[in-house]
């Protein structure tokens, strides 16, 4: 498509004859210039900087040194952990989120249950991860609510559960914002399930089980997988929760990026952040294009 | 499944979900109202929110950032979207693509690449936490775009604009006094989400070493955990309030749309 093409040239007409601006194809496009310039400066240039920086070495020349560093044990382990974390939190979040969405959608549209769930989900899914990390620290960490409760009743360690600050803790805390996000993105698909389809199936003699396995699930599958992919990208790109929970260490990619930014002076660390960031963009971009493709398939029916 | 069994299962599941979501919030409240040493109830942490200068400064910074981001978003995005709708419809897909792009480019990546751009920003307008506004406007684009697009899509903007133009209105008047009042709920919705996002944003602020509210919450936790828990809960409740207000606006829009 050549939608943006007319923007490239200079604008001869409208400046000289403002009244005639209408007849020039280029005239109105000029009005979009501020937006393009802004997005270019604050979104495109940083992205290009990352992409170019990943292929630079410490002397300013071009090389594949930093990209090769991605194959290092540290970077690979971080990527593996990130993928495992994103996958498990997305899988758990998608299944439980779809279940909660179904519970909500079967309630009448004006019911209190529905309104409360939507509001709570909106907050938890969209309001940054720092507070959520802290909420779980206040629950299971030192002096936490459940910690004390369990220590007083069952007699567990009163200093909190140690795994909160590791992989299992991250999965638990990530799930806390993944389930709400799933409810938000999956609810419209569930709402699009027409009652007539169920009536038609029942009229033809289908049991409830047959309706679900042969009509509803196949219809919802693209939406479900698409939402799960969105959750995956969301977890993979998340930084705040992990950073607030784990102040030292770098066992997932975003934390490794933090590490390379704060210890930039170390030899060989310069620009390594660019390579890691590029890796992150590539993973998220692949997942998001799959998501867009599935979204298109969903819109055929729902 | 019989109806009774289903209703019981449904409520059990809903209660299970509610427990899972409420326990951490209750824990925040519990932690922030308890003295860590004597374990007695005290409101000292909540009082400190208004008295601790580090905290009040961070709250002020974050609120100002939220305000500036909303202003920036409205000034940049609203006229552009109206203009695309009225005069350059062939650019619709391009603008949509650019607005949704920040969903694919994580904030952490923008931060890693924005050093050069921010060297210029700091050189031109000075070094202040409020300069984060520039990049925050980009971060909120996808959410604001969706909110405004929903409003604009349900409006016959072209006819309105033609009517106004034929009565002699300038394009500025058309945008600010004809179209804008009609898409106000969408703009307001986009603004609310932008405020919530900015108040919770940690990634860019912390790695640029600016003391916004989430950064200070993490920082202060080491010295005074109850105070940081109180601040976390307070900001969460504030965001919740904003989004609940938003849902009421949404309902009003559906009402007027249905008539």
Interface residues (C-beta under 8 A of the other chain):
Chain A: X1 X3 X4 X28 X29 X31 X32 X34 X35 X36 X38 X39 X41 X42 X43 X45 X46 X47 X48 X49 X50 X53 X96 X99 X100 X103 X106 X113 X115 X118 X119 X120 X122 X123 X124 X126 X127 X128 X129 X130 X131 X132 X134 X135 X136 X138 X139 X143 X144 X145 X146 X176 X179 X208 X233 X236 X237 X239 X240 X243 X244 X254 X257 X258 X261 X273 X274 X276 X277 X280 X281 X284 X285 X288
Chain B: X1 X10 X13 X14 X17 X21 X23 X24 X25 X26 X27 X28 X30 X31 X32 X34 X36 X76 X77 X79 X80 X83 X84 X87 X88 X90 X91 X93 X94 X95 X98 X101 X102 X103 X104 X105 X106 X107 X108 X109 X110 X111 X112 X113 X114 X115 X116 X117 X134 X135 X137 X138 X141 X143 X193 X196 X197 X199 X200 X201 X202 X203 X206 X207 X214 X217 X218 X221 X225 X228 X229 X232 X233 X235 X236 X239 X240 X243 X244 X246 X247
